[in-house]
Amino acid sequence: MRRTQVAIIGAGPSGLMLSLLLHRHGIASIVLERQSRAHVQARIRAGLLEWTTVELLKEAGVGERMMREGLVHEGFELAFDGRHHRIDLKDLTGRCVLIYGQTEIQRDLVDAREQVPDALVWEVSDVRLHDAANARPRVTYLHAGQRQEIQCEFIAGCDGFHGVSRSSIPREAIVEYERLYPFGWLGALADVLPLADELVYANHARGFALCSMRSRGRSRYYVQCSLKDTLEQWPDDRFWTELAARLPEHHRAHLVTGPSIEKSIAPLRSFVTEPMRFGRLFLVGDAAHIVPPTGAKGLNLAAADVRILSEALIEYFRNRRSTLIDEYSERALLRVWKATRFSWWFTSLMHKFSDDAFSHKLQLAELRYLAESAAGSTMMAENYVGLAG
């Protein structure tokens, strides 16, 4: 049997960030992950960081490479109806965002956490949470064929939408809110020059497109697709042709194509669990909420949860005060619902939901309003860089 102060389920960015922040304040934790390090490291995920997330990663001690290699973006572009409009984040809000791939964040976090022996356990199975409603919760799991047990004071469920943490909570103790979207995102990663210096979001009668990047030489592109589509239906030639068709002519001429090194189709959903706490179990990140990737809020919401929870745990172990512990769910959900609203709105604005021409005309009218209104552009910029909780 092992003992620790906080057992953390999941070694994605949120679990590792939390563990590192606690370690820097002398609080012991053990992170359990069902996948191998190689598998987790290979996940292709988001790469746009709000500046509050950047500061949290720096506070966790993993900011050096991020600040050296990350790309600061002071704005982004909306393309629609053959025209374009730049949202100037720096001018409208005084803040920027940083492009730094989640795979790189994951590598930095793992390298830092593995400097502490036995603090991170890979390839565990049959993870079970016990007595979460009591003062002494336990976690049992299998590792290397042996049944193991951790006794702790708190459990942080950072194990994603399909993890064991949320499913361990009695159904009557939580309420789940969900909205499914009738399309997916087909994403392609390629080692080609990005289309532009900043991200380009395109609304087109054929469907949505996003031109993003992971570095100065690696691009990440997306096109809206049917949920019935398969990757076999989307060879590289078809993908590049469709992407180009959804871009304004002046961008189409600068699109650099090449062989994809990864492709995936992701469904879109909005999902929120209330509350985000059950006894001494706290839900963090995707275990508690999912947003469409349109507004780039997924990782940033998880980081916000980590910030709130780490502050609460540090206060508890330093002063034995539970005020922030008791406020965790309410504080986190304030930000979650704001980001959920923005992600839903931005998704509704940019995607094709049907062949209804009236609906598309309304989208274009709203986009023109955003382009012509300083108030509209400011609203979008404030939400994009991240609202306060």
Residue, then its C-alpha position, 0 to 999 in steps of 0.5 A: m500500500r502506498r500513501t500520498q496526499v493527492a491521487i491524480i487519475g490521468a497523465g494528460p496536461s491537466g493531471l501533470m500540471l496539477s501534480l507539478l504545482l502541488h510538488r512545488h508547494g511540498i504537497a505529495s501526489i501520485v499520477l496514474e495513467r492507463q496508457s503508455r508514455a509513448h501513446v499519450q505523447a503521440r496524441i495530436r491535440a490543440g495548440l492555442l494557449e490563453w496567456t493565463t495558461v501560459e503563466l500557469l505552465k511557467e509557474a509549474g516550471v515548464g515554461e522555458r522551451m515554450m517561451r523559446e519556441g512558441l509563436v505569439h499571435e496578436g490576432f486572427e482572421l475571419a474569412f467569409d463571403g470572399r472577404h476577410h476581417r482581422i480580430d486584433l486581440k492585442d489592440l482590443t484586449g491588451r492580450c495575446v495568445l501563444i501557439y505551442g502544440q499540446t504534444e510539446i506541452q505533454r513532453d515538457l510536463v512528463d520530463a519535469r514530473e519524472q524527475v521525482p521517483d515513483a510520482l508517475v505510474w504508466e500503464v495501469s488498469d482496472v482503476r477503481l475509486h473507493d470511499a470518495a465521500n469519506a475522509r480517507p479515499r482510496v484508489t486501487y489498480l493493477h500494475a505489472g500484474q499486481r493489485q496496488e492501493i493508494q491511500c490519500e486525502f483527495i482524488a483529482g479526476c483528470d482522466g478525460f471524458h471516458g475516464v473512470s472518475r466521473s463514472s465513479i460518482p453516483r448518477e443521482a449526485i450529478v447532472e449532465y448537460e449535453r449538445l451534440y453537433p451534426f458534423g465533425w472536423l477532419g484534421a490533417l497535420a502536414d510539414v508545410l509552411p502555414l497559410a498565414d502568420e495567424l489563424v484563419y477561420a473560414n465560413h463557406a457555403r461548402g462548410f467550415a475550414l480552419c487554417s492553423m499551425r503547430s510551428r513555423g514549419r508544421s501546419r494543422y488544417y481542418v475542414q467540416c465533414s459528415l460524421k458518416d465520413t471515413l478517413e479512406q474517403w479523404p485522401d490528401d488530394r481531396f482534402w487539399t482541394e476541399l480546403a482550398a475551395r473554402l478559402p478566399e481567393h487571396h488565401r487560396a493562392h498561398l496555400v502550400t500542400g504536401p503529404s499529411i503525417e496524420k489525419s483524424i475525424a473528431p465529432l463535436r459536442s458540448f458537455v458540462t457536469e454539475p457539480m465538479r466535486f463529489g466528496r473528496l473527488f474533484l473532476v478536472g478538464d475533460a472529465a467534467h466538460i467538453v467544448p467544440p474546438t472552434g474556440a480553442k477552449g478545451l485545454n485552456l479550461a482544463a488549465a483554469d480548473v487546475r489553477i483553481l484546484s491547486e490554489a484550494l489544495i495548497e490552502y488546505f494543506r498549508n492552513r487546514r482551511s477548506t474554504l477554497i475546497d468548498e468553492y472549487s466547483e462553483r468557481a470552476l463552473l462560472r468560467v466553464w459556462k462562459a467558455t461553453r457559451f462562446s464555443w457554442w456561439f462561434t461554432s454556430l456562426m462558422h459551420k454549415f448546419s443545413d442547406d438552408a440558404f436563409s441560415h447562411k445569410l444570417q451567418l454572413a450578416e452577423l459576420r459583417y456586423l462583427a467586422e464593422s462594429a468595434a463592440g462586436s470585435t471586442m466581444m469576440a476578442e475578449n472571449y477568445v483570449g479568455l474571460a475571467g472566472 
